Amino acid sequence: MYRLLLPGLSIKRWILVNIAGMVLFTAGLSLAFWARVPPRDWLARLWFVATARELPQNMPLPAGAVLIGLGLGLAAWGARRLIRSFTHAANPATTGHEVVKALLGERGSAPRVRIVGIGGGTGLATLLRGLKTYPVELTAIVTVSDDGGSSGRLRVDLDMPPPGDIRNCLVALADAEPLMEQLFQHRFARSSKDLNGHSLGNLIIAGLSEMTGDFKEAIHKASQVLAVRGRVLPSANRPLVLRATMTDGAVVEGETAITAYAGAIDSLRVIPSDITPLPEALDALYDADVIILGPGSVYSSLLPNLLIPGMAEALAASRAVKIFVCNVMTQPGETDHYSAARHLEAVLRHLPGDNPFHYAIVNLQRPSPEVIALYADKRQQFVEPDLARLRALGTTPITGHLLADLHLARHDSENLARCILETIARKRR
């Protein structure tokens, strides 16, 4: 219930008003019954300290009556407003963080916190799915470097940015009927060779892109179809290619080839070198109150956005609270044996200037041995929370038990959202 003390919920102010009323009421009683109170009473001493005079003999009774009236009125007003805040939000089935959500929803006149999430894959979708249940202003900046599967085929066939990660984020933010979400996520499995493996949502976005002649506008139209809560923006309006230099000196091009290469990544860059970020994405970073990087694959989901010229500079220049969300498990072919701090270090190596991240959210909940063994078969390990090393980088670690399912090592969207909102509240105090 301590979340009810988050800034802006109109809770703390009415508690303080109520306390002030009770203090005045107590002081009034002391004055009104002055004759029965010893002369060394605390109120007399307080009066003498404040005025350097003795309390007048004829003052206590009328002053006490006035203070009693003011105190009762103030306490009643504070209690009434406090009860009103709860009754507008709560019902018999509503407790805990649901009350917080409802209370936040009553703040129609207050400006919403502008949150920008950067990433791709399923990690950014997980983040958005949890945050959309709160009254915040959400913008997702999504990578356009995928070259595998349905997205990769559409990218080559239609010369368009890959729509897969965009589709996942649209569905995560959707407020449409469940059937519409299922349609967007449906993948053809028993169709012709041309359709087999394609996602229907990818095809819809591709069709809208061809109809409008603009990928960004296609996303906007798809957002309207799905009644999306927030904005989904590609980091660039054209596809980009990843080029990695491996620790053995090899240069590997393309996201799929990089993750399949049997070696560690030393550095990453994007081509073409003259690619420019979407102007709306830059504006979102500059205007944000909070910027969140992750969770997601460091080299194939997170860094591709920040390696576009101008994006890292906008991140550094923004006055927003900046949060890095560390993965639960390592990514095979990308972050093998990486700890939490090493994930952040991999990002910082590719950014100009100082570390911009104020906080790093790190999961402490270790999966069961059976789950660890299952992921080991996929060459994935639990990300060790080396918190001291994170602090040495200048980033404050925020920890929690963030797993969604004891049988799957992935973030729980609700727990992650609450952790982020509580971090924002702490920063603003």
C-alpha positions in Angstrom: 0.0 0.0 0.0 3.0 2.3 0.2 2.4 2.9 -3.6 -0.6 5.1 -2.5 2.0 7.7 -1.5 3.3 8.1 -5.1 3.4 11.8 -6.1 0.3 13.3 -7.6 -2.3 10.9 -6.3 -3.9 13.6 -4.0 -3.4 11.3 -1.0 -0.5 12.8 1.0 -1.9 16.4 0.9 -5.2 15.4 2.5 -3.5 13.3 5.1 -1.4 16.4 6.0 -4.5 18.6 6.1 -6.2 16.1 8.4 -3.1 16.0 10.7 -2.9 19.8 10.8 -6.6 20.0 11.8 -6.0 17.5 14.7 -3.0 19.5 15.9 -5.1 22.7 15.9 -7.9 20.9 17.7 -5.5 19.6 20.4 -4.0 23.1 20.9 -7.5 24.5 21.2 -8.5 22.0 23.9 -5.3 22.9 25.8 -6.2 26.6 25.7 -9.9 26.2 26.5 -9.2 24.2 29.6 -6.2 26.4 30.6 -7.3 26.7 34.2 -6.9 22.9 34.7 -3.5 22.7 33.1 -0.3 23.3 35.1 1.4 26.6 34.4 4.4 24.8 32.8 2.2 23.6 30.1 3.9 23.0 26.7 1.6 25.5 25.0 2.6 28.3 27.4 6.2 27.6 26.8 5.7 27.5 23.0 3.8 30.9 23.2 6.7 32.4 25.3 9.4 31.2 22.8 7.4 32.6 19.9 6.4 36.0 21.4 8.8 36.5 24.4 5.7 37.2 26.4 3.6 35.3 29.0 0.3 34.0 27.7 -2.4 36.6 28.7 -4.8 35.3 31.4 -7.9 36.4 29.5 -6.9 34.8 26.2 -7.0 31.0 26.6 -10.8 30.4 26.5 -11.8 32.4 23.4 -8.6 31.5 21.5 -9.2 27.8 22.4 -12.7 27.9 21.1 -11.5 29.4 17.8 -8.7 26.8 17.4 -11.1 24.0 18.2 -13.4 25.2 15.5 -10.6 25.6 12.9 -9.1 22.3 13.8 -12.4 20.4 13.5 -13.2 22.1 10.2 -9.7 21.4 8.7 -9.7 17.8 9.9 -13.2 17.2 8.5 -12.3 18.8 5.1 -9.1 16.7 4.9 -11.0 13.5 5.8 -13.8 14.2 3.3 -11.3 14.8 0.4 -9.3 11.7 1.4 -12.4 9.5 1.4 -13.6 11.1 -1.9 -10.3 10.1 -3.5 -10.7 6.5 -2.5 -14.4 6.2 -3.2 -13.9 7.5 -6.7 -11.4 4.8 -7.3 -12.2 1.8 -5.2 -14.8 -0.9 -5.1 -15.0 -4.1 -3.1 -12.9 -6.0 -5.7 -10.3 -3.3 -6.0 -7.2 -3.4 -3.9 -3.4 -2.8 -4.0 -2.0 -1.4 -7.2 -5.5 -1.4 -8.8 -6.4 1.4 -6.5 -3.3 3.3 -7.6 -4.3 2.9 -11.2 -7.8 4.1 -10.5 -6.5 7.1 -8.6 -4.1 8.0 -11.3 -7.0 7.8 -13.7 -8.8 10.5 -11.8 -6.1 13.0 -12.5 -7.6 14.3 -15.6 -6.1 17.8 -15.2 -2.6 16.6 -14.3 -0.1 16.2 -17.1 0.7 12.5 -17.8 4.2 11.2 -17.5 5.7 10.9 -21.0 7.5 7.6 -21.2 9.6 6.5 -24.3 10.6 2.9 -24.6 13.4 1.9 -27.0 14.0 -1.6 -28.3 12.5 -4.3 -30.3 11.7 -8.0 -30.3 9.5 -9.3 -27.5 11.2 -7.4 -24.8 9.8 -3.9 -25.7 6.4 -5.4 -26.2 6.5 -6.9 -22.6 7.4 -3.5 -21.2 4.6 -1.7 -23.1 2.0 -4.3 -22.2 2.5 -3.6 -18.5 2.8 0.2 -18.7 -0.3 0.7 -20.9 -2.6 -0.1 -18.0 -1.5 3.1 -16.2 -2.5 6.6 -17.3 0.9 7.5 -18.9 1.7 8.8 -22.3 3.6 6.0 -24.1 5.8 6.1 -27.2 7.7 3.1 -28.5 10.8 3.6 -30.7 11.4 0.3 -32.5 14.3 -1.1 -34.4 14.2 -1.8 -38.2 17.1 -4.1 -38.5 15.4 -7.6 -38.5 16.3 -9.6 -41.6 14.9 -13.0 -40.8 11.6 -14.8 -41.1 8.4 -13.1 -42.4 9.9 -9.6 -41.7 13.1 -10.4 -43.7 11.1 -11.7 -46.7 8.9 -8.6 -46.8 11.9 -6.4 -46.4 13.5 -8.0 -49.5 10.4 -8.4 -51.6 8.9 -5.0 -51.0 12.0 -2.9 -50.1 10.4 -1.8 -46.9 11.4 -1.7 -43.2 10.8 -5.0 -41.4 7.4 -4.9 -39.7 7.6 -7.8 -37.2 8.9 -5.9 -34.1 6.5 -3.0 -35.0 3.6 -5.5 -35.1 4.5 -6.9 -31.7 4.5 -3.4 -30.1 1.2 -2.5 -31.8 -0.5 -5.6 -30.4 1.0 -5.0 -27.0 -0.5 -1.5 -26.9 -3.8 -2.5 -28.5 -7.1 -1.8 -26.9 -9.1 -3.7 -29.7 -11.2 -6.8 -29.5 -9.2 -10.0 -28.8 -10.1 -11.4 -32.2 -8.4 -8.4 -33.9 -5.2 -9.0 -31.9 -5.3 -12.7 -32.8 -5.6 -11.8 -36.4 -2.6 -9.6 -36.3 -0.5 -12.3 -34.7 -1.8 -15.2 -36.8 1.0 -16.9 -38.7 0.2 -19.0 -41.9 1.4 -22.5 -41.4 -0.5 -24.6 -44.0 -0.7 -22.3 -47.0 1.0 -21.8 -50.3 4.8 -21.4 -50.5 4.3 -17.6 -50.8 2.2 -17.3 -47.6 3.7 -20.0 -45.5 5.5 -18.5 -42.4 4.1 -15.0 -42.9 2.3 -13.2 -40.1 -1.0 -11.7 -41.1 -0.2 -8.5 -39.2 3.0 -8.1 -41.2 1.1 -8.5 -44.4 -1.5 -5.9 -43.2 1.3 -3.4 -42.4 2.9 -4.1 -45.8 -0.4 -3.5 -47.5 -1.0 -0.3 -45.7 2.6 0.8 -46.5 2.0 0.2 -50.2 -1.4 2.0 -50.1 -0.1 5.1 -48.3 3.4 5.1 -49.8 4.9 5.7 -46.4 5.9 3.1 -43.7 5.4 5.6 -40.8 1.8 6.4 -42.1 1.1 2.6 -42.4 1.9 2.2 -38.7 -0.4 5.1 -37.9 -3.2 3.5 -39.8 -2.6 0.1 -38.2 -2.6 1.9 -34.8 -6.1 3.2 -35.5 -7.3 -0.3 -36.5 -6.0 -1.7 -33.2 -7.0 1.3 -31.0 -3.5 1.6 -29.7 -2.8 3.3 -26.4 0.2 5.4 -27.3 2.5 5.7 -30.4 4.7 3.2 -32.1 7.5 4.8 -34.2 10.2 3.1 -36.3 13.6 4.5 -35.3 14.1 5.2 -39.1 11.8 5.2 -42.1 14.0 2.8 -44.1 15.6 -0.6 -43.3 19.1 -0.7 -41.8 21.7 -3.4 -41.8 23.9 -4.4 -38.9 27.6 -4.9 -39.3 29.5 -6.5 -36.5 33.2 -6.8 -35.9 33.8 -10.0 -33.9 36.5 -10.5 -31.3 38.4 -12.8 -33.7 38.5 -9.9 -36.3 35.8 -11.2 -38.6 33.3 -8.8 -40.0 29.8 -10.2 -40.2 26.8 -8.4 -41.8 23.1 -8.9 -41.1 21.3 -9.6 -37.9 20.6 -13.3 -38.6 24.2 -14.0 -39.6 25.6 -12.1 -36.6 23.6 -14.1 -34.0 24.5 -17.4 -35.9 28.2 -16.7 -35.9 30.2 -18.8 -33.5 32.1 -16.0 -31.8 31.7 -13.0 -29.6 30.8 -9.5 -30.8 33.4 -6.8 -30.2 31.6 -3.8 -31.8 28.6 -3.0 -33.9 27.6 -0.3 -36.4 24.7 0.3 -38.8 24.7 0.8 -42.6 24.1 2.8 -44.7 26.1 5.4 -42.8 23.8 8.2 -44.1 20.7 6.8 -42.5 18.7 9.4 -40.5 16.4 8.9 -37.5 12.7 9.5 -37.8 12.2 13.2 -36.7 9.2 12.2 -34.5 11.5 9.7 -32.7 14.0 12.5 -31.9 11.2 14.8 -30.8 9.9 12.0 -28.5 13.3 11.6 -26.8 13.8 15.4 -26.3 10.2 15.8 -24.8 10.3 12.6 -22.7 10.0 12.6 -18.9 11.3 9.0 -18.8 13.4 7.0 -21.3 13.6 3.3 -21.0 16.1 1.1 -22.9 15.2 -2.6 -22.8 14.6 -5.3 -22.1 15.8 -6.9 -25.2 18.8 -8.3 -27.1 21.6 -5.7 -26.7 23.1 -6.0 -30.2 20.0 -6.8 -32.3 17.2 -4.9 -30.5 18.7 -2.1 -28.4 21.9 -0.8 -30.0 20.5 -0.6 -33.6 18.3 2.2 -32.5 21.0 4.2 -30.8 23.6 3.7 -33.5 21.5 5.7 -36.0 23.3 9.1 -36.2 21.6 11.6 -33.9 19.8 9.1 -31.6 22.4 8.7 -29.0 23.0 12.4 -28.9 19.3 13.0 -28.4 19.3 10.4 -25.6 22.2 12.1 -23.8 20.7 15.6 -24.3 17.2 14.8 -23.0 16.4 15.9 -19.5 14.4 12.7 -18.9 15.0 10.1 -16.2 16.9 7.3 -18.1 16.4 3.7 -17.1 18.2 0.6 -18.5 16.2 -2.7 -18.1 18.6 -5.7 -18.0 17.6 -9.0 -19.5 16.8 -12.0 -17.3 18.7 -14.5 -19.4 21.7 -14.1 -21.8 21.2 -14.1 -25.6 23.0 -16.9 -27.5 25.5 -15.5 -30.0 25.2 -12.0 -28.5 25.7 -11.9 -24.7 27.0 -15.3 -23.7 28.0 -15.3 -20.0 27.2 -11.5 -19.7 26.4 -10.2 -16.2 24.0 -7.4 -15.6 26.8 -4.8 -15.6 28.4 -6.2 -18.7 25.1 -5.8 -20.5 25.1 -2.1 -19.7 28.8 -1.8 -20.5 28.2 -3.2 -23.9 25.7 -0.4 -24.5 28.0 2.3 -23.1 30.9 1.2 -25.3 28.8 2.3 -28.3 27.6 5.6 -26.9 29.5 8.9 -27.1 30.1 10.7 -23.8 29.3 9.7 -20.2 26.9 7.1 -19.0 23.4 8.6 -19.4 21.5 6.0 -17.4 20.4 6.9 -13.9 19.0 3.5 -13.0 19.3 -0.1 -14.0 16.5 -2.5 -13.3 17.8 -6.0 -12.4 15.9 -9.2 -11.7 17.0 -11.1 -8.6 14.6 -14.0 -8.9 16.6 -17.0 -10.0 14.6 -19.6 -12.0 14.4 -23.2 -10.8 17.2 -25.6 -11.6 14.9 -27.4 -14.1 14.3 -24.1 -16.0 18.1 -23.2 -15.8 18.8 -26.6 -17.4 16.2 -26.1 -20.1 17.8 -22.8 -21.1 21.3 -24.2 -20.9 20.3 -26.5 -23.8 19.7 -23.3 -25.7 23.1 -21.8 -24.7 21.4 -19.3 -22.3 22.5 -18.5 -18.8 20.9 -16.5 -15.9 22.1 -12.9 -15.9 24.0 -12.5 -12.6 23.1 -9.3 -10.7 26.6 -7.8 -10.0 25.2 -4.7 -8.3 28.4 -3.2 -7.1 29.8 -3.2 -10.6 26.7 -1.3 -11.8 27.2 1.3 -9.1 30.8 1.7 -10.2 29.5 2.6 -13.6 27.5 5.5 -12.1 24.1 3.8 -12.4 21.8 3.0 -9.4 20.5 -0.6 -9.5 16.9 -1.2 -8.7 16.2 -4.8 -7.9 13.1 -7.0 -7.7 11.6 -10.4 -8.3 10.4 -9.8 -11.9 9.8 -13.3 -13.4 6.5 -13.9 -15.1 6.4 -17.6 -14.7 8.6 -20.0 -12.8 8.6 -22.3 -15.9 9.8 -19.5 -18.2 12.6 -17.1 -17.5 11.1 -13.8 -18.8 9.9 -10.6 -17.3 6.4 -10.2 -15.9 5.0 -7.1 -17.6 3.0 -6.0 -14.5 5.9 -6.4 -12.0 8.2 -4.6 -14.4 5.8 -1.7 -14.9 5.3 -1.3 -11.1 9.1 -1.4 -10.6 9.5 1.4 -13.2 6.8 3.6 -11.8 8.1 3.2 -8.3 11.6 4.2 -9.6 10.2 7.3 -11.3 8.4 8.2 -8.0 11.6 7.9 -6.0 13.5 10.1 -8.5 10.9 12.8 -8.3 10.8 13.1 -4.5 
